[in-house]
Amino acid sequence: MSGGTFTITNTGSRGALFDTPILNQPQSAILGIGSAVDRVVPTRDAAGALRIDVRSMACLSLSYDHRIIDGADAARYLTAIKRRLGSGFAEEDVR
């Protein structure tokens, strides 16, 4: 691989729940995506009542070169990904 600045690796395709991806120099960051698993989570219905649901979840791991990416920015990036995945998205969102 050459000429890239960011890599996405799917360690979940091999059954791993999470991993610590190794940064490939001179790239700035690599995002690892673990296996999706069903988890029981507490939620609230429209009336505000507590209920138990099952959600499909996956762990994300971000390794980055701290010389060029600030840790707070990396955390905000992962939070934004979590928010978008959690709210759902349409095909046109990924074009």
VMD Tcl script that builds the backbone (N, CA, C; Angstrom):
set m [mol new atoms 285]
animate dup $m
set s [atomselect $m all]
$s set {name element resname resid chain x y z} {
  {N N MET 1 A 0.847 -1.160 0.000}
  {CA C MET 1 A 0.000 0.000 0.000}
  {C C MET 1 A 0.898 1.229 0.000}
  {N N SER 2 A 0.579 2.194 -0.843}
  {CA C SER 2 A 1.366 3.425 -0.864}
  {C C SER 2 A 0.471 4.606 -1.197}
  {N N GLY 3 A 0.876 5.782 -0.753}
  {CA C GLY 3 A 0.149 6.997 -1.062}
  {C C GLY 3 A -1.049 7.265 -0.174}
  {N N GLY 4 A -1.308 6.422 0.805}
  {CA C GLY 4 A -2.461 6.621 1.678}
  {C C GLY 4 A -2.119 7.470 2.890}
  {N N THR 5 A -3.144 8.021 3.530}
  {CA C THR 5 A -2.958 8.776 4.762}
  {C C THR 5 A -3.748 8.186 5.920}
  {N N PHE 6 A -4.727 7.318 5.615}
  {CA C PHE 6 A -5.601 6.754 6.638}
  {C C PHE 6 A -6.035 5.367 6.184}
  {N N THR 7 A -6.011 4.398 7.106}
  {CA C THR 7 A -6.401 3.029 6.785}
  {C C THR 7 A -7.582 2.615 7.653}
  {N N ILE 8 A -8.477 1.809 7.091}
  {CA C ILE 8 A -9.534 1.163 7.865}
  {C C ILE 8 A -9.299 -0.336 7.752}
  {N N THR 9 A -9.198 -1.010 8.904}
  {CA C THR 9 A -8.973 -2.448 8.908}
  {C C THR 9 A -10.116 -3.142 9.636}
  {N N ASN 10 A -10.575 -4.245 9.090}
  {CA C ASN 10 A -11.698 -4.988 9.639}
  {C C ASN 10 A -11.180 -6.238 10.329}
  {N N THR 11 A -10.730 -6.091 11.577}
  {CA C THR 11 A -10.262 -7.262 12.320}
  {C C THR 11 A -11.431 -8.151 12.724}
  {N N GLY 12 A -12.644 -7.602 12.708}
  {CA C GLY 12 A -13.831 -8.383 13.029}
  {C C GLY 12 A -14.111 -9.481 12.027}
  {N N SER 13 A -13.629 -9.321 10.802}
  {CA C SER 13 A -13.854 -10.353 9.787}
  {C C SER 13 A -13.156 -11.657 10.148}
  {N N ARG 14 A -12.201 -11.585 11.055}
  {CA C ARG 14 A -11.495 -12.774 11.516}
  {C C ARG 14 A -11.941 -13.183 12.922}
  {N N GLY 15 A -13.045 -12.564 13.397}
  {CA C GLY 15 A -13.632 -12.957 14.668}
  {C C GLY 15 A -13.170 -12.177 15.884}
  {N N ALA 16 A -12.245 -11.245 15.736}
  {CA C ALA 16 A -11.753 -10.479 16.882}
  {C C ALA 16 A -12.797 -9.459 17.331}
  {N N LEU 17 A -13.003 -9.356 18.643}
  {CA C LEU 17 A -13.914 -8.340 19.158}
  {C C LEU 17 A -13.290 -6.955 19.059}
  {N N PHE 18 A -11.994 -6.878 19.317}
  {CA C PHE 18 A -11.268 -5.623 19.162}
  {C C PHE 18 A -9.793 -5.941 18.969}
  {N N ASP 19 A -9.052 -4.958 18.555}
  {CA C ASP 19 A -7.633 -5.135 18.271}
  {C C ASP 19 A -6.964 -3.773 18.406}
  {N N THR 20 A -5.657 -3.764 18.463}
  {CA C THR 20 A -4.903 -2.513 18.421}
  {C C THR 20 A -4.174 -2.486 17.089}
  {N N PRO 21 A -4.734 -1.784 16.103}
  {CA C PRO 21 A -4.108 -1.778 14.781}
  {C C PRO 21 A -2.768 -1.046 14.799}
  {N N ILE 22 A -1.841 -1.536 14.000}
  {CA C ILE 22 A -0.503 -0.950 13.900}
  {C C ILE 22 A -0.496 0.069 12.772}
  {N N LEU 23 A 0.017 1.235 13.085}
  {CA C LEU 23 A 0.094 2.325 12.118}
  {C C LEU 23 A 1.134 2.014 11.045}
  {N N ASN 24 A 0.753 2.190 9.794}
  {CA C ASN 24 A 1.658 1.970 8.661}
  {C C ASN 24 A 2.242 3.313 8.235}
  {N N GLN 25 A 3.497 3.554 8.561}
  {CA C GLN 25 A 4.142 4.827 8.186}
  {C C GLN 25 A 4.216 4.945 6.677}
  {N N PRO 26 A 4.002 6.091 6.085}
  {CA C PRO 26 A 3.866 7.423 6.687}
  {C C PRO 26 A 2.418 7.831 6.944}
  {N N GLN 27 A 1.511 6.875 7.081}
  {CA C GLN 27 A 0.114 7.227 7.302}
  {C C GLN 27 A -0.072 7.879 8.668}
  {N N SER 28 A -1.147 8.638 8.793}
  {CA C SER 28 A -1.385 9.380 10.029}
  {C C SER 28 A -2.233 8.603 11.033}
  {N N ALA 29 A -3.099 7.681 10.547}
  {CA C ALA 29 A -3.979 6.965 11.466}
  {C C ALA 29 A -4.519 5.696 10.824}
  {N N ILE 30 A -4.990 4.786 11.704}
  {CA C ILE 30 A -5.634 3.558 11.250}
  {C C ILE 30 A -6.794 3.261 12.197}
  {N N LEU 31 A -7.949 2.944 11.629}
  {CA C LEU 31 A -9.148 2.632 12.397}
  {C C LEU 31 A -9.421 1.142 12.291}
  {N N GLY 32 A -9.481 0.469 13.440}
  {CA C GLY 32 A -9.808 -0.951 13.482}
  {C C GLY 32 A -11.261 -1.149 13.873}
  {N N ILE 33 A -11.949 -2.044 13.166}
  {CA C ILE 33 A -13.352 -2.339 13.443}
  {C C ILE 33 A -13.466 -3.804 13.845}
  {N N GLY 34 A -13.988 -4.054 15.048}
  {CA C GLY 34 A -14.128 -5.414 15.547}
  {C C GLY 34 A -15.422 -6.066 15.094}
  {N N SER 35 A -15.605 -7.314 15.518}
  {CA C SER 35 A -16.822 -8.067 15.178}
  {C C SER 35 A -18.054 -7.412 15.779}
  {N N ALA 36 A -19.135 -7.411 15.035}
  {CA C ALA 36 A -20.416 -6.941 15.564}
  {C C ALA 36 A -21.024 -8.062 16.397}
  {N N VAL 37 A -21.454 -7.717 17.602}
  {CA C VAL 37 A -22.080 -8.688 18.503}
  {C C VAL 37 A -23.352 -8.074 19.073}
  {N N ASP 38 A -24.309 -8.924 19.417}
  {CA C ASP 38 A -25.536 -8.449 20.054}
  {C C ASP 38 A -25.278 -8.245 21.541}
  {N N ARG 39 A -25.718 -7.084 22.054}
  {CA C ARG 39 A -25.556 -6.766 23.476}
  {C C ARG 39 A -26.887 -6.272 24.028}
  {N N VAL 40 A -27.134 -6.611 25.274}
  {CA C VAL 40 A -28.330 -6.144 25.966}
  {C C VAL 40 A -28.034 -4.754 26.523}
  {N N VAL 41 A -28.923 -3.785 26.216}
  {CA C VAL 41 A -28.714 -2.407 26.670}
  {C C VAL 41 A -30.020 -1.829 27.209}
  {N N PRO 42 A -29.933 -0.999 28.261}
  {CA C PRO 42 A -31.134 -0.313 28.735}
  {C C PRO 42 A -31.465 0.856 27.809}
  {N N THR 43 A -32.733 1.036 27.496}
  {CA C THR 43 A -33.192 2.156 26.665}
  {C C THR 43 A -34.471 2.713 27.284}
  {N N ARG 44 A -34.946 3.802 26.720}
  {CA C ARG 44 A -36.218 4.393 27.161}
  {C C ARG 44 A -37.177 4.417 25.976}
  {N N ASP 45 A -38.432 4.103 26.235}
  {CA C ASP 45 A -39.430 4.183 25.168}
  {C C ASP 45 A -39.918 5.626 25.034}
  {N N ALA 46 A -40.886 5.859 24.145}
  {CA C ALA 46 A -41.370 7.216 23.870}
  {C C ALA 46 A -41.957 7.880 25.114}
  {N N ALA 47 A -42.500 7.084 26.028}
  {CA C ALA 47 A -43.084 7.620 27.259}
  {C C ALA 47 A -42.043 7.812 28.355}
  {N N GLY 48 A -40.813 7.395 28.096}
  {CA C GLY 48 A -39.750 7.547 29.087}
  {C C GLY 48 A -39.563 6.357 29.997}
  {N N ALA 49 A -40.329 5.295 29.774}
  {CA C ALA 49 A -40.206 4.099 30.606}
  {C C ALA 49 A -38.951 3.315 30.218}
  {N N LEU 50 A -38.301 2.795 31.231}
  {CA C LEU 50 A -37.094 2.002 31.005}
  {C C LEU 50 A -37.459 0.655 30.407}
  {N N ARG 51 A -36.693 0.223 29.424}
  {CA C ARG 51 A -36.884 -1.091 28.812}
  {C C ARG 51 A -35.524 -1.675 28.469}
  {N N ILE 52 A -35.517 -2.940 28.179}
  {CA C ILE 52 A -34.292 -3.649 27.813}
  {C C ILE 52 A -34.388 -4.023 26.341}
  {N N ASP 53 A -33.366 -3.672 25.583}
  {CA C ASP 53 A -33.317 -3.984 24.155}
  {C C ASP 53 A -32.011 -4.686 23.829}
  {N N VAL 54 A -31.974 -5.273 22.657}
  {CA C VAL 54 A -30.746 -5.874 22.138}
  {C C VAL 54 A -30.275 -5.011 20.978}
  {N N ARG 55 A -29.004 -4.637 21.019}
  {CA C ARG 55 A -28.412 -3.809 19.966}
  {C C ARG 55 A -27.165 -4.499 19.431}
  {N N SER 56 A -26.945 -4.354 18.149}
  {CA C SER 56 A -25.722 -4.855 17.529}
  {C C SER 56 A -24.637 -3.802 17.741}
  {N N MET 57 A -23.507 -4.208 18.319}
  {CA C MET 57 A -22.424 -3.273 18.633}
  {C C MET 57 A -21.087 -3.839 18.183}
  {N N ALA 58 A -20.162 -2.935 17.901}
  {CA C ALA 58 A -18.794 -3.318 17.537}
  {C C ALA 58 A -17.830 -2.334 18.183}
  {N N CYS 59 A -16.668 -2.810 18.561}
  {CA C CYS 59 A -15.627 -1.941 19.126}
  {C C CYS 59 A -14.826 -1.303 17.999}
  {N N LEU 60 A -14.491 -0.037 18.187}
  {CA C LEU 60 A -13.635 0.689 17.257}
  {C C LEU 60 A -12.333 1.022 17.972}
  {N N SER 61 A -11.209 0.857 17.278}
  {CA C SER 61 A -9.895 1.199 17.826}
  {C C SER 61 A -9.193 2.127 16.854}
  {N N LEU 62 A -8.688 3.232 17.367}
  {CA C LEU 62 A -7.988 4.198 16.528}
  {C C LEU 62 A -6.550 4.332 17.006}
  {N N SER 63 A -5.613 4.018 16.122}
  {CA C SER 63 A -4.192 4.269 16.381}
  {C C SER 63 A -3.776 5.422 15.486}
  {N N TYR 64 A -2.974 6.332 16.021}
  {CA C TYR 64 A -2.610 7.520 15.242}
  {C C TYR 64 A -1.245 8.038 15.666}
  {N N ASP 65 A -0.660 8.823 14.797}
  {CA C ASP 65 A 0.632 9.450 15.052}
  {C C ASP 65 A 0.381 10.716 15.865}
  {N N HIS 66 A 0.737 10.670 17.136}
  {CA C HIS 66 A 0.452 11.780 18.039}
  {C C HIS 66 A 1.274 13.028 17.707}
  {N N ARG 67 A 2.242 12.886 16.836}
  {CA C ARG 67 A 3.005 14.073 16.422}
  {C C ARG 67 A 2.174 14.959 15.506}
  {N N ILE 68 A 1.161 14.376 14.837}
  {CA C ILE 68 A 0.359 15.183 13.910}
  {C C ILE 68 A -1.135 15.190 14.234}
  {N N ILE 69 A -1.583 14.303 15.117}
  {CA C ILE 69 A -2.999 14.266 15.506}
  {C C ILE 69 A -3.090 14.408 17.018}
  {N N ASP 70 A -3.848 15.385 17.469}
  {CA C ASP 70 A -4.051 15.611 18.893}
  {C C ASP 70 A -5.023 14.563 19.442}
  {N N GLY 71 A -4.759 14.078 20.645}
  {CA C GLY 71 A -5.607 13.056 21.246}
  {C C GLY 71 A -7.056 13.483 21.406}
  {N N ALA 72 A -7.282 14.756 21.736}
  {CA C ALA 72 A -8.657 15.254 21.883}
  {C C ALA 72 A -9.389 15.224 20.545}
  {N N ASP 73 A -8.686 15.562 19.465}
  {CA C ASP 73 A -9.300 15.494 18.132}
  {C C ASP 73 A -9.640 14.051 17.771}
  {N N ALA 74 A -8.751 13.125 18.109}
  {CA C ALA 74 A -9.002 11.710 17.827}
  {C C ALA 74 A -10.229 11.218 18.592}
  {N N ALA 75 A -10.359 11.635 19.849}
  {CA C ALA 75 A -11.521 11.241 20.652}
  {C C ALA 75 A -12.810 11.813 20.069}
  {N N ARG 76 A -12.772 13.058 19.624}
  {CA C ARG 76 A -13.961 13.660 18.998}
  {C C ARG 76 A -14.330 12.928 17.709}
  {N N TYR 77 A -13.324 12.505 16.950}
  {CA C TYR 77 A -13.558 11.757 15.711}
  {C C TYR 77 A -14.285 10.443 16.014}
  {N N LEU 78 A -13.785 9.691 17.007}
  {CA C LEU 78 A -14.431 8.425 17.365}
  {C C LEU 78 A -15.851 8.660 17.889}
  {N N THR 79 A -16.043 9.726 18.648}
  {CA C THR 79 A -17.376 10.059 19.150}
  {C C THR 79 A -18.329 10.367 18.003}
  {N N ALA 80 A -17.849 11.077 17.001}
  {CA C ALA 80 A -18.682 11.392 15.830}
  {C C ALA 80 A -19.056 10.124 15.066}
  {N N ILE 81 A -18.104 9.200 14.923}
  {CA C ILE 81 A -18.402 7.929 14.250}
  {C C ILE 81 A -19.456 7.164 15.045}
  {N N LYS 82 A -19.274 7.083 16.360}
  {CA C LYS 82 A -20.235 6.382 17.215}
  {C C LYS 82 A -21.631 6.984 17.065}
  {N N ARG 83 A -21.720 8.294 17.086}
  {CA C ARG 83 A -23.013 8.970 16.974}
  {C C ARG 83 A -23.678 8.658 15.628}
  {N N ARG 84 A -22.910 8.714 14.552}
  {CA C ARG 84 A -23.489 8.446 13.224}
  {C C ARG 84 A -23.920 6.991 13.083}
  {N N LEU 85 A -23.100 6.059 13.568}
  {CA C LEU 85 A -23.476 4.651 13.485}
  {C C LEU 85 A -24.692 4.358 14.361}
  {N N GLY 86 A -24.765 4.992 15.527}
  {CA C GLY 86 A -25.868 4.767 16.451}
  {C C GLY 86 A -27.189 5.330 15.978}
  {N N SER 87 A -27.139 6.377 15.171}
  {CA C SER 87 A -28.376 7.000 14.705}
  {C C SER 87 A -28.853 6.426 13.383}
  {N N GLY 88 A -28.049 5.580 12.782}
  {CA C GLY 88 A -28.394 5.019 11.481}
  {C C GLY 88 A -28.048 5.997 10.377}
  {N N PHE 89 A -27.949 5.498 9.181}
  {CA C PHE 89 A -27.627 6.352 8.046}
  {C C PHE 89 A -28.165 5.713 6.790}
  {N N ALA 90 A -28.354 6.539 5.794}
  {CA C ALA 90 A -28.868 6.078 4.509}
  {C C ALA 90 A -27.717 5.918 3.525}
  {N N GLU 91 A -27.969 5.208 2.451}
  {CA C GLU 91 A -26.933 4.960 1.448}
  {C C GLU 91 A -26.323 6.259 0.935}
  {N N GLU 92 A -27.140 7.293 0.769}
  {CA C GLU 92 A -26.601 8.554 0.248}
  {C C GLU 92 A -25.636 9.226 1.229}
  {N N ASP 93 A -25.667 8.840 2.516}
  {CA C ASP 93 A -24.731 9.397 3.491}
  {C C ASP 93 A -23.302 8.924 3.269}
  {N N VAL 94 A -23.119 7.799 2.597}
  {CA C VAL 94 A -21.782 7.229 2.439}
  {C C VAL 94 A -21.216 7.410 1.042}
  {N N ARG 95 A -21.862 8.194 0.216}
  {CA C ARG 95 A -21.359 8.447 -1.136}
  {C C ARG 95 A -20.378 9.575 -1.137}
}
mol reanalyze $m
mol bondsrecalc $m
mol representation Tube
mol addrep $m
